[in-house]
Amino acid sequence: MITPMGSQDWNARGYVPHYDPVGATQIVTFRTCDSLPTHVVEELASGLRTLPPSVQRDERERGTEDYLASGHGEWLRGRRVIAEVVPSALNHYDGIRYHLIAWVHHAQPCPRGRDVRRW
């Protein structure tokens, strides 16, 4: 059962809220910065200003997911040195800050101009 916002299991640090109860299993996604550039985030935000606050969050999430699904950004995991950064980062604090159960090096083909949800 997820506890209500404002309880000790939630923290926001000024941006996206995180649910961090003791013992929870969580999923982390690493993305390169060019998969969602700052100018796209700013464009999405400016388009939301005219919408009622009650729908802005859902529309921001939809716009973000649509952009990410369109396959922008360079596929850096294909470069050996860069591909080694993720497992190294994950293993660095394993057993200290968290217990890493498993990780997957997942490659999703994203042909330009095609929405992967429509395959």
C-alpha positions, 0 to 999 in steps of 0.5 A: 500500500502506498502511503499518502504524499507528505509521509516520511516515505515521500521526498521531492527535493524540489522536483519529481516526487519519489516514493522511497519506503524502506525495503521497496523494490524500485526500477531505475532508467538511465537515459542520455541527455540528448534523448530529451534535450532541454529545449524540448522540455522548455517547449513542452512546458511553454505549451502547458502554461495555457492549460488548467493546472489540473491537467498540466501534469498528465499532459507533460507526462504524455508529451515527454513519453511521446517524445522519448518513444520517437527515438531521438538521441544518439545510441551511446550504449553501442560504444564499449566505454560508455556501455560500461558506465551503467553497470559500474555506476549500479555496482558502485553502491551495491550493498552500501546504499542499496541491494542490487537484485538485477540489472538489464542492458536493454536495447530498444530499436527506435526507427526514426519517425515511428512510434514504438507503441504502434509496432 
